[in-house]
Amino acid sequence: MKLENRRLSNEEFMTIREEVLNTWETGAAIKDLQANIEYAKSVPREKNFALKLQEAKNNKQVLTQPRAGVALISEHLNLLKYLSEEGEADLLPTTVDSYTRQNRYENCTIGIKESVRLNRSMLNGFPVVNHGVSGCRKIQESLDKPVQARHGTPDARLLSEIIHASGWTSNEGGGISYNIPYSKDVPLERTIKDWQYCDRLAAIYEEHGVPINREPFGPLTGTLVPPSMSNSVAIIEALLAAEQGVKHITVGYGQCGNQIQDIAAIKALEQQTDEYLLRYGYRDTVVTTVFHQWMGGFPKDESKAYAAISNASVTAAMAKVTKVIVKTPHEAFGIPTKQANANGLKCTKMVLNLLADQKSYMSKKLSEQIQIIKEETKCILEAVFEVGDGDLARGVVEAFKRGILDIPFAPSIHTANKLLPARDHYGAVRYLDCGNIPFTDELKAYNRRMLEKRAKIQNRPVDFQMTVDDIFAVSEGKLVGKPE
Ligand SMILES: CC[C@H]1O[C@@H](n2cnc3c(N)ncnc32)[C@H](O)[C@@H]1O
């Protein structure tokens, strides 16, 4: 079937579904889609992820959500209950393990057996597909808060079928955001199509009375991604989801570090997502936002880690995002203990509470940065539509081929890798080299000017060494890299 940004017909969807459910034994238990929807409808409304986000948006409340996932059902349940009660998490995740993300379910079978034998998690997340709908329903039924699947799966079709049949009402990911940062050589045509399936599935539940939230993965590689590039990808995935009928979309952004630029990025993302959805005729979509606390290298020192978590929480509060994804003081080491995870959540919530009644005032600097991000994003998105001859899906594939969309430090061979980012003197992420991104001369000059200002102050040339210094800076306790 030719790649096209067009809603899958029922016949097309059900044909693909037949094949998807046969890719692992646990697909057999969810063959009856109507029965799956009836079950999902029985989940109490207060446990619906999409509705909880909508309520938070209306109440201007910032919700907290951790990442968390371990191999066995009972341990995972204990973990989520602890994060919900002790950690005061407003929304619950299930972070899925790396084997499942690559559809290597046979490795999960081994990992589950080893976890039982050794009495500790031998997988770096919860193997949703292997535990199947019975295991995932047990998780959902035992919790009193909404659950979301968080992963990094290029082909998440079976995973998505199982989680929604289990009453999980949110799914993270997208055809770009779960491909380019997560795999080496998976064609975009493939993952855009596979995520059209996931979006259509979410929409079918929605059309039968079960609101489902979809969340493109905002941060991408989480390494110096300029806000206009990550915003462009988020808006594109929101449009692709809306075309399939998705009504609840959370667009996301990963903290870059300069507070004004980060708040501006969230504001620009919110405004332009609404703008583009409206422009392309999607009128009844509920758009919320998510801010990911620092995604780069974390300090090992616990006090410094809490400083990074608190600092990110201030930005989340001032940007008035709908939810913030929380880091832990174990970030520099690996999978956190439940205590460390809960501590990151409590640290975050304390900052949010202290700032709940304050708001960031629109300043000249902030509105200037919002404008810059919106203009850069507009240049990118208009070019994507143009090279796709008006079809967004085909435009994405062509735009990556030409380097109009380009994600820095991505493992995928399907990104041009010509975009070079670096921080300006204030720590804002700028384009050191725009590669083939069709920015106006004014935007190129602005980025250059900001980097030259840093070069002058640091008495160094504008070059790649800035980028290298910036990559290691935060784990060395500063934001802007300094020359040796
Ligand atoms: C997107 C990458 C983020 O996901 C986090 N992460 C990955 N797997 C798990 C996990 N199983 N439990 C908690 N956090 C996790 C990781 O620490 C990093 O902050």
The ligand as a Tripos MOL2 file, in Angstrom:
@<TRIPOS>MOLECULE
LIG
   19    21     1     0     0
SMALL
NO_CHARGES

@<TRIPOS>ATOM
      1 C1         14.0160    7.7880   27.6970 C.3       1 LIG1
      2 C2         15.2440    7.5020   28.5240 C.3       1 LIG1
      3 C3         14.9440    7.5820   30.0100 C.3       1 LIG1
      4 O1         14.1890    6.4430   30.4120 O.3       1 LIG1
      5 C4         14.6420    6.0110   31.6660 C.3       1 LIG1
      6 N1         14.3050    4.5900   31.8200 N.ar      1 LIG1
      7 C5         14.4750    3.6230   30.8990 C.ar      1 LIG1
      8 N2         14.0390    2.4430   31.3840 N.ar      1 LIG1
      9 C6         13.6000    2.6760   32.6430 C.ar      1 LIG1
     10 C7         13.0140    1.8590   33.6570 C.ar      1 LIG1
     11 N3         12.8200    0.5440   33.4660 N.pl3     1 LIG1
     12 N4         12.6630    2.4400   34.8230 N.ar      1 LIG1
     13 C8         12.8560    3.7750   35.0170 C.ar      1 LIG1
     14 N5         13.4040    4.6010   34.0980 N.ar      1 LIG1
     15 C9         13.7600    4.0440   32.9310 C.ar      1 LIG1
     16 C10        16.1470    6.2780   31.6120 C.3       1 LIG1
     17 O2         16.6540    6.3980   32.9090 O.3       1 LIG1
     18 C11        16.1770    7.6030   30.8930 C.3       1 LIG1
     19 O3         15.9930    8.6200   31.8490 O.3       1 LIG1
@<TRIPOS>BOND
     1     1     2 1
     2     2     3 1
     3     3     4 1
     4     3    18 1
     5     4     5 1
     6     5     6 1
     7     5    16 1
     8     6     7 ar
     9     6    15 ar
    10     7     8 ar
    11     8     9 ar
    12     9    10 ar
    13     9    15 ar
    14    10    11 1
    15    10    12 ar
    16    12    13 ar
    17    13    14 ar
    18    14    15 ar
    19    16    17 1
    20    16    18 1
    21    18    19 1
@<TRIPOS>SUBSTRUCTURE
     1 LIG1         1 GROUP 0 **** ****
